[in-house]
Amino acid sequence: MGGAPTFSIAGAYFPAWMVCLCLGIASSLLGRVVFIAIGIDRLLPLKFAVYVSLGLLAGLAIWLWFFQQ
């Protein structure tokens, strides 16, 4: 049985959940830019909840994609 999944980034080991978190945040920011460009952003009643959910969904999807068995 091995330890927790880690990534080596610039010589330092980061836990996999932290990498997925950062990619989820980046996906949420990219989604916000796309929503503003399309015009959906102004129609959203709970913008904070939508963008947090979008980042969470992206982070979990990345986790499942990399670590599925």
matplotlib code that plots the C-alpha trace (Angstrom):
import matplotlib.pyplot as plt

x = [0.0, 1.5, 1.2, -0.9, -0.6, 1.8, 3.3, 6.8, 6.6, 9.9, 11.5, 8.8, 6.2, 2.6, -0.4, -2.6, -5.7, -3.8, -3.0, -6.7, -7.8, -5.6, -6.8, -10.4, -9.9, -8.3, -11.3, -13.7, -11.9, -11.9, -15.6, -16.3, -14.5, -16.5, -19.8, -19.0, -18.2, -21.4, -23.5, -24.7, -23.0, -25.4, -28.4, -27.0, -28.8, -26.2, -22.9, -20.7, -22.5, -22.4, -18.6, -17.8, -19.8, -18.1, -14.7, -15.6, -17.1, -13.9, -11.6, -13.5, -13.6, -9.9, -9.4, -11.5, -9.8, -6.3, -6.9, -9.7, -8.9]
y = [0.0, 3.3, 6.8, 9.6, 10.6, 13.4, 15.4, 16.8, 20.4, 22.3, 19.8, 20.0, 17.4, 18.6, 16.5, 15.6, 17.3, 20.6, 20.3, 19.5, 22.4, 24.8, 23.4, 23.7, 27.4, 28.0, 26.3, 28.4, 31.6, 30.5, 29.7, 33.2, 34.7, 32.6, 33.4, 37.1, 36.8, 34.9, 37.2, 34.6, 36.2, 39.1, 36.6, 34.5, 35.3, 33.5, 34.1, 33.1, 29.8, 29.1, 29.8, 27.8, 24.9, 25.1, 25.1, 22.2, 20.2, 20.8, 19.9, 16.6, 15.7, 16.2, 14.1, 11.3, 11.5, 11.2, 8.8, 6.4, 2.7]
z = [0.0, -1.1, 0.3, -0.9, -4.6, -5.1, -7.9, -8.2, -9.2, -9.4, -7.1, -4.4, -3.8, -3.7, -2.8, -5.7, -4.1, -4.1, -7.8, -8.5, -6.4, -8.3, -11.6, -10.4, -9.5, -12.9, -14.6, -12.6, -13.6, -17.2, -17.0, -15.7, -18.6, -21.0, -19.3, -19.4, -23.1, -23.9, -21.7, -19.3, -16.3, -16.0, -15.9, -13.0, -9.7, -7.4, -9.2, -6.3, -5.8, -9.6, -9.8, -6.7, -8.0, -11.3, -9.7, -7.5, -10.4, -12.4, -9.6, -8.8, -12.5, -12.8, -9.7, -11.1, -14.5, -13.1, -10.3, -11.5, -11.1]

ax = plt.figure().add_subplot(projection="3d")
ax.plot(x, y, z, "-o")
ax.set_aspect("equal")
plt.show()
